[in-house]
Amino acid sequence: MTFLIRTIDFTAAGREIIRDRVVEQDALTIGRAAENDIHLPDLAVEQRHVRIGRQSDGTLAVNALGTLGFGLDGRTVTHGVIDPRTGGEIALGAARLDIAREGNGNIAITIRQVAADEGKGDARRGFALASVLPSKRAMSWIFAGAIMLVLLMVPVASHLLRTPVKNDPKSDMPGQVLMDAAWSAGELSLKHHKLEDNCESCHVTPFVSVQDETCLTCHEELGDHARKPRLAAGMPPLSTGDALQWQIAETLGKEGPLGCVSCHSEHEGPLRQKPASEAFCSDCHDALDTRLTDTALADAHDFGKEHPQFRPAFYASFGAAKPVRASLDSKPVERSGLKFPHDVHMDARGGAARMALSLPDYGQPLECKDCHTLTADKVSFKEVRMEDACESCHSLVSDRTTGGGFSKLRHGDVKDLAQDLARINSGPRPALAPRRARPGQFAQGGAYAAEFGRPVRSFIGLSNALSQGGICTECHLPTVKQGRPDLMPVNLPDRFLTSGYFSHEAHKKEECTDCHAADTSKAATDLLIPDLKSCRDCHLGATAVKTKTIVPSSCAMCHSYHVPSGQWSSEGKEPHYSPAPGPAKTSIAAILGLAKP
């Protein structure tokens, strides 16, 4: 097939220039690339845009080669058919290709460029909506004025004319300022989502950043990480650019780098507050001793690289009023007042295991969970009670009652023990000598029979129970108080790691002995708290690569900022910040208990 390609151009003076060339082939390609049969240097045209090919019936098939369509007789299509006898027009960018059959049978393709303002006076334009609307410039000014009126003037006017009320975020005060939602930068977080219609609860003064005193209206019991002056002294110096930005921000009413909004940004969507990054903590604690020369805190940068050894709280002397903290590197010795060899009870082949196998409550060798039970919060442990955890093997049964049952000694107080022993030894005594007895009604079993002597046997029994080798000293250390035998008071802290948070529930797949060396501990003086090295078997810094055995761990995984983990109380109420006190002295409370977050 023969194609006559005719290109019509115009000179600067408006003179028409016509160029013809003949192509002998059955198909043509059109596009911006130079290797096409018809080259159209127009950015609106693809590199290979259209292919025109002859069909068996003499018509021409026109198909798009790229992702863009083309215009065919006023319609945008991706493929079409042109009958050369009737002709057709293809629109590609600013070019128009008229296709028709000439008298000699050749297919003529006439290419011309469309002027930029062509069609402006088209009659069809009169049917468009744009023909009856104001110009674009006029519409722009109209919309700008409406926006100023609705989104600026109405909210400002309603704020100035409203009756001032006391700021109270806990009350319901929606709609005080009309259309102020249009100024919102985004949705609030999950915790503040109920304040969506109460902007005034936080934004007390217009165009002024939220102040700390407003935040503390609700978060009144939230303590600071440390006193503000000390926090400021411990912060690393700001860079020149950051310092300049903070000067500008403070000029506009924003509080300094220690303000609430410097860390807690809002209007970022209904999300939970993300924990602080490792850099947030390490920026200050990396070289803290260079700024706070009087601090007792060791530098910390990364849990996997630089972190001080754990310093658990424990009682270092018998009967001490308060616990002390010491590094595990110093091999601390716990003086709890108890005698308890863990290895004897955990030996799968020992006597304790054989006894447990014979008891229906166990049926297997003893395990840690037989004595230590998690609380409902899955973080701390319940108090280990002798009656629940120990009495199955260490019986306190003392005598048979008159009703056929058994009585047992009370546990927990030496005075109760003395009373129970005195009751047991109040029965009839053997005769002082053979064949000697009181006469008449004063004889044993008589109407006036009585024991006139001192209850020596009860005193002997109490002394034997509290002395070395007695029943009480199997677990307790004997002592003497005011000249009388007694037991050393039991001192165990409610928490050992007072400055960190630890969840046993998160480690439930691990064996207790993986971290606590209870199976090899031969004395109760062993402080069975895992050291830093054992935790690093799994936990490395936040930048560590997560694997099946490695868990990237940031500072926030174990430490909180506003409320130090040591400030937990049994009532569940978190007090204002003060230097973290030592754990309270208790009896046998939560041997392995850790605090709630």
C-alpha positions as CSV (number, residue, x, y, z in Angstrom):
1,M,0.0,0.0,0.0
2,T,1.1,3.5,-0.8
3,F,0.8,6.3,1.8
4,L,1.2,9.9,0.8
5,I,2.3,11.9,3.9
6,R,1.6,15.6,3.5
7,T,2.9,18.0,6.2
8,I,1.5,21.5,6.3
9,D,3.5,24.2,8.2
10,F,3.4,28.0,8.3
11,T,6.2,30.5,8.2
12,A,6.5,33.4,10.6
13,A,4.9,35.6,8.0
14,G,1.9,33.2,7.7
15,R,2.9,31.6,4.4
16,E,1.9,28.0,4.0
17,I,4.6,25.4,3.4
18,I,3.5,21.9,2.1
19,R,5.9,18.9,2.1
20,D,5.0,15.6,0.6
21,R,6.6,12.2,0.8
22,V,5.5,8.8,-0.3
23,V,5.9,5.6,1.9
24,E,5.4,2.1,0.3
25,Q,4.3,-0.2,3.2
26,D,1.2,-1.7,4.7
27,A,1.5,0.0,8.2
28,L,2.7,3.2,9.7
29,T,3.7,4.2,13.3
30,I,3.2,7.6,14.7
31,G,4.9,9.0,17.9
32,R,7.4,11.4,19.4
33,A,10.4,9.0,18.8
34,A,12.4,9.9,15.7
35,E,12.3,6.3,14.3
36,N,8.5,6.5,13.8
37,D,7.2,6.8,10.2
38,I,5.5,10.0,11.3
39,H,7.5,12.0,13.8
40,L,5.4,14.4,16.0
41,P,7.8,16.4,18.4
42,D,5.1,17.1,21.0
43,L,5.3,16.2,24.7
44,A,1.7,15.3,24.7
45,V,2.5,12.4,22.3
46,E,4.0,9.2,23.5
47,Q,7.3,7.8,22.1
48,R,5.2,5.2,20.1
49,H,1.7,6.4,20.2
50,V,-0.4,5.0,17.3
51,R,-0.1,2.4,14.6
52,I,-2.1,2.6,11.3
53,G,-2.4,-0.7,9.3
54,R,-4.3,-1.9,6.3
55,Q,-7.0,-4.6,6.8
56,S,-8.2,-7.2,4.2
57,D,-11.4,-5.2,3.4
58,G,-9.4,-2.1,2.5
59,T,-10.1,-0.2,5.7
60,L,-7.4,1.1,8.0
61,A,-7.1,-0.2,11.6
62,V,-5.9,2.5,14.1
63,N,-4.6,1.2,17.5
64,A,-2.9,2.9,20.4
65,L,0.5,1.5,21.2
66,G,1.0,3.1,24.6
67,T,-1.1,3.9,27.6
68,L,-2.7,7.0,26.2
69,G,-5.6,7.0,23.7
70,F,-6.0,9.3,20.7
71,G,-8.8,11.4,19.2
72,L,-10.8,9.9,16.3
73,D,-13.4,12.1,14.8
74,G,-13.9,13.9,18.1
75,R,-14.0,10.8,20.4
76,T,-11.1,9.6,22.6
77,V,-10.5,6.0,21.9
78,T,-7.7,3.4,22.0
79,H,-8.5,1.7,18.8
80,G,-10.8,2.4,15.7
81,V,-11.3,1.8,12.0
82,I,-11.2,4.4,9.2
83,D,-12.7,3.9,5.8
84,P,-10.5,5.8,3.3
85,R,-13.5,6.4,1.0
86,T,-15.2,8.5,3.7
87,G,-12.1,9.7,5.5
88,G,-11.4,10.5,9.1
89,E,-9.4,12.7,11.5
90,I,-6.9,11.6,14.1
91,A,-6.0,14.0,17.0
92,L,-2.6,13.6,18.7
93,G,-1.6,16.5,21.0
94,A,-1.7,19.7,18.9
95,A,-1.5,17.7,15.6
96,R,-4.4,16.8,13.4
97,L,-4.0,13.9,10.8
98,D,-6.7,13.9,8.1
99,I,-6.9,10.6,6.3
100,A,-8.6,10.2,2.8
101,R,-8.2,8.3,-0.5
102,E,-7.0,10.3,-3.5
103,G,-8.1,9.7,-7.1
104,N,-5.0,7.6,-7.9
105,G,-5.9,5.2,-5.1
106,N,-3.2,6.3,-2.7
107,I,-4.0,7.0,1.0
108,A,-3.2,10.6,1.8
109,I,-2.4,11.6,5.4
110,T,-2.4,15.4,5.8
111,I,-0.7,16.6,9.1
112,R,-1.4,20.1,10.4
113,Q,-1.0,21.9,13.7
114,V,-3.9,23.3,15.6
115,A,-3.6,26.9,16.7
116,A,-3.8,27.5,20.5
117,D,-6.9,29.5,20.4
118,E,-8.7,27.4,17.7
119,G,-12.3,26.6,18.7
120,K,-12.7,29.5,21.0
121,G,-15.6,30.7,19.1
122,D,-17.1,27.3,18.6
123,A,-20.8,27.3,18.8
124,R,-20.8,24.2,21.0
125,R,-19.1,26.2,23.7
126,G,-22.4,28.1,24.3
127,F,-23.9,25.0,25.7
128,A,-21.3,24.6,28.4
129,L,-21.8,25.8,32.0
130,A,-18.7,28.0,31.8
131,S,-20.4,30.3,29.3
132,V,-22.8,31.6,32.0
133,L,-20.4,31.6,35.0
134,P,-18.1,34.5,36.0
135,S,-14.5,34.3,34.9
136,K,-12.0,32.2,36.8
137,R,-10.4,35.3,38.4
138,A,-13.8,36.5,39.7
139,M,-14.6,33.0,41.0
140,S,-11.3,32.9,42.8
141,W,-12.0,36.2,44.6
142,I,-15.5,35.0,45.5
143,F,-14.3,31.8,47.1
144,A,-11.4,33.5,48.9
145,G,-13.9,36.0,50.4
146,A,-16.2,33.1,51.5
147,I,-13.3,31.3,53.1
148,M,-12.2,34.4,55.0
149,L,-15.8,35.0,56.2
150,V,-16.7,31.4,57.2
151,L,-13.4,30.1,58.4
152,L,-11.8,33.2,59.9
153,M,-14.2,36.0,60.7
154,V,-17.0,33.9,62.1
155,P,-14.8,31.9,64.5
156,V,-12.9,35.0,65.6
157,A,-16.1,37.0,66.1
158,S,-17.8,34.2,68.1
159,H,-14.8,33.9,70.3
160,L,-14.7,37.6,71.1
161,L,-18.5,37.8,71.7
162,R,-18.9,34.6,73.8
163,T,-19.3,34.6,77.5
164,P,-15.9,33.6,79.1
165,V,-16.1,30.4,81.1
166,K,-13.6,28.8,83.4
167,N,-11.4,26.3,81.5
168,D,-12.4,22.8,82.5
169,P,-11.4,20.0,80.1
170,K,-13.4,17.5,82.2
171,S,-16.7,19.2,81.5
172,D,-18.8,19.2,78.3
173,M,-18.4,22.5,76.6
174,P,-18.8,22.0,72.8
175,G,-19.6,24.7,70.4
176,Q,-18.3,27.7,72.3
177,V,-16.6,29.0,69.2
178,L,-18.5,28.5,65.9
179,M,-16.8,26.6,63.1
180,D,-13.5,26.3,64.9
181,A,-13.2,22.7,63.7
182,A,-12.1,24.1,60.3
183,W,-8.9,25.2,62.0
184,S,-8.1,21.8,63.3
185,A,-4.8,20.4,62.0
186,G,-6.1,16.8,62.2
187,E,-7.9,14.3,64.4
188,L,-6.9,13.9,68.1
189,S,-5.2,10.9,69.6
190,L,-7.3,8.0,71.1
191,K,-7.0,9.3,74.6
192,H,-8.1,12.9,73.7
193,H,-10.6,11.9,71.0
194,K,-13.6,12.8,73.2
195,L,-12.3,16.5,73.1
196,E,-12.8,16.8,69.3
197,D,-15.7,19.2,69.8
198,N,-14.2,21.0,72.8
199,C,-11.2,22.9,71.4
200,E,-11.3,25.4,74.3
201,S,-10.5,22.6,76.8
202,C,-6.8,22.8,75.6
203,H,-6.5,26.0,73.6
204,V,-7.3,28.5,76.3
205,T,-5.7,31.6,74.5
206,P,-6.2,31.9,70.7
207,F,-3.1,31.5,68.6
208,V,-1.1,30.5,71.6
209,S,0.4,27.0,72.1
210,V,-1.1,24.8,74.8
211,Q,0.5,25.5,78.2
212,D,1.7,23.0,80.8
213,E,-0.8,24.3,83.4
214,T,-3.6,23.3,81.0
215,C,-2.3,19.8,80.6
216,L,-1.9,19.4,84.4
217,T,-5.6,20.2,84.8
218,C,-6.3,16.6,83.9
219,H,-2.9,15.0,84.4
220,E,-2.5,16.5,87.9
221,E,-1.0,13.4,89.4
222,L,1.6,12.9,86.6
223,G,5.1,13.4,88.0
224,D,8.1,14.7,86.1
225,H,11.1,12.5,85.4
226,A,13.0,14.8,87.7
227,R,12.8,18.4,89.0
228,K,12.6,20.9,86.2
229,P,15.9,22.7,87.1
230,R,17.7,19.3,87.3
231,L,16.2,18.2,84.0
232,A,17.4,21.4,82.4
233,A,20.9,21.0,83.8
234,G,21.1,17.4,82.6
235,M,20.0,18.1,79.0
236,P,22.7,18.3,76.3
237,P,23.2,21.8,74.9
238,L,21.0,22.7,71.9
239,S,22.6,23.2,68.5
240,T,22.6,26.7,67.1
241,G,19.7,26.0,64.8
242,D,17.6,24.4,67.5
243,A,18.3,27.2,70.0
244,L,17.2,29.8,67.4
245,Q,14.0,27.9,66.7
246,W,13.2,27.7,70.4
247,Q,13.8,31.4,70.9
248,I,11.3,32.1,68.1
249,A,8.8,29.6,69.5
250,E,9.0,31.0,73.0
251,T,8.5,34.5,71.6
252,L,5.2,33.2,70.2
253,G,4.0,31.7,73.5
254,K,5.4,28.2,73.3
255,E,7.0,26.8,76.4
256,G,10.6,25.6,76.3
257,P,12.1,22.2,75.4
258,L,10.8,20.8,78.7
259,G,7.2,21.7,78.0
260,C,4.6,19.1,77.5
261,V,3.9,19.8,73.8
262,S,7.6,19.6,72.9
263,C,7.2,15.8,73.2
264,H,3.5,15.2,73.0
265,S,2.2,16.5,69.7
266,E,-1.5,16.2,68.9
267,H,-3.7,16.3,65.8
268,E,-1.8,13.3,64.2
269,G,-4.8,11.0,64.0
270,P,-6.5,8.5,66.4
271,L,-3.3,6.7,67.4
272,R,-1.8,5.6,70.7
273,Q,1.0,7.6,72.2
274,K,4.2,6.0,70.9
275,P,6.9,5.2,73.4
276,A,9.9,7.4,73.5
277,S,12.8,6.5,71.2
278,E,16.1,5.3,72.5
279,A,17.7,8.6,71.4
280,F,15.2,10.5,73.6
281,C,16.8,8.8,76.7
282,S,20.3,8.5,75.5
283,D,20.7,12.2,74.6
284,C,20.8,13.0,78.3
285,H,22.0,9.7,79.9
286,D,24.8,9.0,77.5
287,A,27.2,11.4,79.2
288,L,25.1,12.5,82.1
289,D,28.0,12.6,84.6
290,T,29.7,15.4,82.6
291,R,26.7,17.7,83.2
292,L,25.5,16.5,86.6
293,T,28.7,15.9,88.5
294,D,26.8,15.0,91.7
295,T,24.7,12.2,90.1
296,A,24.9,8.7,91.3
297,L,23.4,7.4,88.1
298,A,25.7,5.5,85.7
299,D,25.8,6.5,82.0
300,A,23.5,4.5,79.7
301,H,23.5,4.7,76.0
302,D,22.2,1.4,74.5
303,F,21.0,-1.7,76.4
304,G,23.1,-4.0,74.2
305,K,26.3,-1.8,74.4
306,E,26.3,0.5,77.4
307,H,24.1,0.0,80.4
308,P,24.9,-0.2,84.1
309,Q,24.6,-3.5,85.9
310,F,21.3,-4.1,87.7
311,R,21.0,-2.8,91.3
312,P,18.2,-4.8,93.0
313,A,16.8,-3.8,96.4
314,F,17.3,-6.3,99.2
315,Y,17.9,-6.6,102.9
316,A,21.6,-6.9,103.6
317,S,21.4,-7.4,107.3
318,F,19.0,-9.4,109.6
319,G,16.1,-7.3,110.9
320,A,17.1,-4.2,108.9
321,A,14.5,-1.4,108.8
322,K,15.1,-0.6,105.1
323,P,16.4,-2.4,102.1
324,V,19.5,-1.3,100.3
325,R,20.5,-1.4,96.6
326,A,23.7,-2.9,95.3
327,S,25.1,-3.9,92.0
328,L,24.9,-7.6,91.1
329,D,28.6,-7.4,90.3
330,S,29.4,-7.1,94.0
331,K,27.8,-10.5,94.6
332,P,25.3,-9.3,97.2
333,V,24.2,-11.6,100.0
334,E,20.5,-11.5,101.0
335,R,19.6,-11.6,104.7
336,S,15.9,-12.4,104.6
337,G,15.8,-14.4,107.9
338,L,14.8,-17.6,106.0
339,K,16.6,-20.9,105.5
340,F,15.4,-22.3,102.2
341,P,17.6,-24.4,99.8
342,H,16.1,-24.1,96.4
343,D,18.2,-26.9,95.0
344,V,16.8,-29.5,97.5
345,H,13.3,-28.7,96.5
346,M,13.9,-28.6,92.7
347,D,16.1,-31.8,92.5
348,A,14.0,-34.1,90.3
349,R,15.6,-37.1,92.0
350,G,15.7,-35.8,95.6
351,G,13.6,-36.6,98.6
352,A,11.3,-33.5,98.0
353,A,10.5,-34.8,94.5
354,R,9.7,-38.3,95.7
355,M,7.4,-36.9,98.4
356,A,5.7,-34.7,95.8
357,L,5.1,-37.7,93.6
358,S,3.2,-39.4,96.4
359,L,0.9,-36.4,97.1
360,P,-2.3,-36.0,95.0
361,D,-1.9,-32.2,94.9
362,Y,1.4,-32.5,92.9
363,G,1.9,-36.0,91.3
364,Q,5.3,-34.8,89.9
365,P,8.5,-33.2,91.1
366,L,8.2,-29.7,92.4
367,E,8.3,-26.7,90.0
368,C,8.6,-23.0,90.6
369,K,4.9,-22.5,89.8
370,D,4.0,-24.8,92.7
371,C,5.0,-22.0,95.1
372,H,5.1,-18.8,93.0
373,T,1.8,-17.8,91.4
374,L,1.3,-14.8,89.1
375,T,-1.2,-12.2,90.1
376,A,-4.1,-11.1,87.9
377,D,-2.0,-8.4,86.2
378,K,0.5,-11.1,85.0
379,V,3.4,-9.0,86.2
380,S,3.9,-9.5,90.0
381,F,3.5,-12.6,92.1
382,K,1.2,-13.5,95.0
383,E,2.6,-13.8,98.5
384,V,4.0,-17.2,99.3
385,R,2.0,-18.6,102.2
386,M,3.3,-21.5,104.3
387,E,-0.2,-22.9,104.7
388,D,-0.7,-23.1,100.9
389,A,2.7,-23.8,99.5
390,C,4.6,-25.7,102.2
391,E,2.3,-27.5,104.6
392,S,1.7,-30.4,102.2
393,C,5.1,-31.6,103.1
394,H,6.0,-29.6,106.3
395,S,3.0,-30.5,108.4
396,L,2.0,-28.4,111.5
397,V,-0.5,-31.0,112.8
398,S,0.0,-31.0,116.6
399,D,-2.6,-33.2,118.3
400,R,-5.9,-35.1,117.9
401,T,-9.0,-33.3,119.0
402,T,-11.7,-34.7,121.2
403,G,-14.0,-34.9,118.2
404,G,-11.7,-37.2,116.3
405,G,-10.1,-34.6,114.1
406,F,-6.7,-33.0,114.2
407,S,-5.5,-29.6,115.4
408,K,-2.4,-27.8,114.1
409,L,0.0,-25.1,115.2
410,R,-0.7,-21.6,113.9
411,H,2.0,-20.1,111.7
412,G,3.3,-16.6,111.5
413,D,3.5,-15.4,115.2
414,V,5.6,-16.8,118.0
415,K,2.9,-15.8,120.5
416,D,0.3,-18.0,118.7
417,L,2.8,-20.8,118.7
418,A,3.3,-20.5,122.5
419,Q,-0.5,-20.5,123.1
420,D,-1.0,-23.6,120.9
421,L,1.8,-25.5,122.7
422,A,0.4,-24.5,126.1
423,R,-3.0,-25.9,125.1
424,I,-1.5,-29.2,124.0
425,N,0.5,-29.6,127.2
426,S,-2.4,-28.8,129.6
427,G,-3.5,-32.5,130.0
428,P,-2.9,-34.8,133.0
429,R,0.7,-35.3,134.1
430,P,2.2,-38.6,135.2
431,A,2.5,-39.3,138.9
432,L,5.5,-37.8,140.7
433,A,6.5,-41.2,142.1
434,P,5.2,-44.8,141.8
435,R,2.1,-45.7,144.0
436,R,1.8,-42.1,145.3
437,A,-1.4,-40.1,144.7
438,R,-3.6,-37.5,146.4
439,P,-6.3,-39.0,148.6
440,G,-10.1,-38.7,148.3
441,Q,-11.7,-36.1,146.1
442,F,-8.4,-34.5,145.3
443,A,-7.1,-37.6,143.5
444,Q,-6.6,-37.7,139.8
445,G,-10.1,-37.7,138.3
446,G,-11.7,-36.5,141.5
447,A,-14.0,-33.6,141.9
448,Y,-11.3,-31.2,142.9
449,A,-8.4,-32.5,140.9
450,A,-6.1,-29.8,139.6
451,E,-2.6,-29.3,138.3
452,F,-0.8,-27.0,140.8
453,G,2.6,-27.1,139.2
454,R,4.0,-24.7,136.5
455,P,3.4,-25.8,132.9
456,V,7.0,-26.7,132.4
457,R,6.3,-28.9,129.4
458,S,4.8,-26.1,127.3
459,F,7.9,-24.0,128.0
460,I,10.2,-26.9,127.1
461,G,8.2,-27.5,123.9
462,L,8.4,-23.9,122.8
463,S,12.1,-23.8,123.5
464,N,12.6,-27.0,121.6
465,A,10.6,-25.7,118.6
466,L,12.5,-22.4,118.4
467,S,16.0,-23.8,119.2
468,Q,18.5,-25.0,116.6
469,G,17.2,-28.2,115.1
470,G,13.6,-27.5,116.1
471,I,10.6,-27.6,113.8
472,C,10.6,-23.8,113.3
473,T,14.3,-23.6,112.5
474,E,13.9,-25.9,109.5
475,C,13.0,-22.7,107.6
476,H,13.7,-19.8,110.1
477,L,16.8,-18.6,111.8
478,P,16.7,-18.7,115.6
479,T,17.5,-15.7,117.8
480,V,17.0,-14.5,121.4
481,K,14.8,-11.5,122.4
482,Q,14.8,-10.2,125.9
483,G,16.3,-13.5,127.1
484,R,13.7,-15.7,125.5
485,P,14.1,-17.8,122.4
486,D,12.6,-16.3,119.3
487,L,12.9,-16.3,115.5
488,M,14.5,-13.8,113.2
489,P,11.9,-11.6,111.4
490,V,11.4,-12.3,107.7
491,N,12.5,-9.4,105.5
492,L,11.6,-9.6,101.8
493,P,11.0,-6.6,99.6
494,D,7.8,-6.3,97.6
495,R,10.0,-5.5,94.6
496,F,13.6,-6.2,93.8
497,L,14.1,-4.1,90.6
498,T,12.7,-0.8,91.8
499,S,13.6,1.3,88.8
500,G,12.5,-0.9,86.0
501,Y,9.4,-2.6,84.7
502,F,9.4,-6.3,83.9
503,S,6.5,-8.5,82.7
504,H,6.7,-12.3,83.5
505,E,3.7,-12.8,81.2
506,A,5.9,-11.7,78.2
507,H,8.4,-14.4,79.1
508,K,5.9,-17.2,79.8
509,K,7.4,-19.4,77.1
510,E,10.7,-19.5,78.9
511,E,11.6,-21.7,81.8
512,C,12.0,-20.0,85.2
513,T,15.5,-21.5,85.5
514,D,16.6,-19.9,82.2
515,C,16.9,-16.7,84.2
516,H,16.8,-17.6,87.9
517,A,19.5,-20.1,89.0
518,A,17.1,-21.6,91.6
519,D,18.0,-25.2,90.7
520,T,21.6,-24.7,91.8
521,S,21.0,-22.4,94.7
522,K,22.0,-24.0,98.0
523,A,21.1,-21.2,100.4
524,A,18.5,-18.6,101.0
525,T,21.2,-15.9,101.0
526,D,21.5,-16.3,97.2
527,L,19.9,-13.3,95.5
528,L,18.4,-15.0,92.5
529,I,18.0,-12.0,90.3
530,P,19.3,-12.4,86.7
531,D,22.1,-10.1,85.8
532,L,22.6,-7.8,82.8
533,K,24.5,-10.4,80.8
534,S,21.7,-13.0,81.0
535,C,19.2,-10.5,79.7
536,R,21.4,-9.6,76.8
537,D,21.2,-13.2,75.5
538,C,17.9,-12.0,74.0
539,H,17.6,-8.3,74.5
540,L,19.9,-5.9,72.6
541,G,19.5,-2.2,71.8
542,A,16.8,-0.6,69.7
543,T,19.0,-0.6,66.6
544,A,19.6,-4.4,66.8
545,V,18.3,-6.6,64.0
546,K,15.3,-8.7,65.1
547,T,15.7,-12.4,64.7
548,K,14.2,-15.5,66.3
549,T,16.3,-15.0,69.4
550,I,17.2,-11.3,69.4
551,V,14.6,-8.7,70.5
552,P,15.5,-5.0,69.8
553,S,14.8,-3.3,73.1
554,S,14.6,0.4,73.6
555,C,14.8,2.2,77.0
556,A,11.0,2.6,77.1
557,M,10.5,-1.2,77.2
558,C,11.6,-1.3,80.8
559,H,11.6,2.4,82.0
560,S,8.9,5.0,82.1
561,Y,9.5,8.7,82.0
562,H,6.9,10.6,84.0
563,V,6.2,7.9,86.6
564,P,9.3,5.9,87.6
565,S,8.5,2.3,87.9
566,G,9.6,2.3,91.5
567,Q,6.6,4.5,92.5
568,W,4.1,1.7,92.5
569,S,1.8,1.3,95.5
570,S,-0.6,-1.5,96.4
571,E,-3.5,0.8,96.1
572,G,-2.7,1.2,92.4
573,K,-2.4,5.0,92.8
574,E,0.7,6.7,91.3
575,P,1.9,9.5,93.6
576,H,3.6,12.7,92.6
577,Y,7.2,12.4,91.7
578,S,9.7,12.3,94.4
579,P,13.1,10.5,94.7
580,A,12.2,6.8,94.3
581,P,11.8,5.4,97.8
582,G,13.0,1.9,98.7
583,P,10.4,-0.9,98.8
584,A,8.3,-1.1,101.9
585,K,9.2,-3.7,104.6
586,T,6.7,-6.6,104.7
587,S,6.5,-10.0,106.1
588,I,6.4,-12.7,103.4
589,A,4.9,-10.5,100.6
590,A,5.5,-11.4,97.0
591,I,8.9,-13.1,97.1
592,L,9.4,-12.7,93.4
593,G,6.8,-9.9,93.1
594,L,7.5,-7.0,90.7
595,A,5.5,-3.8,90.5
596,K,2.8,-2.9,88.2
597,P,3.7,-0.4,85.5
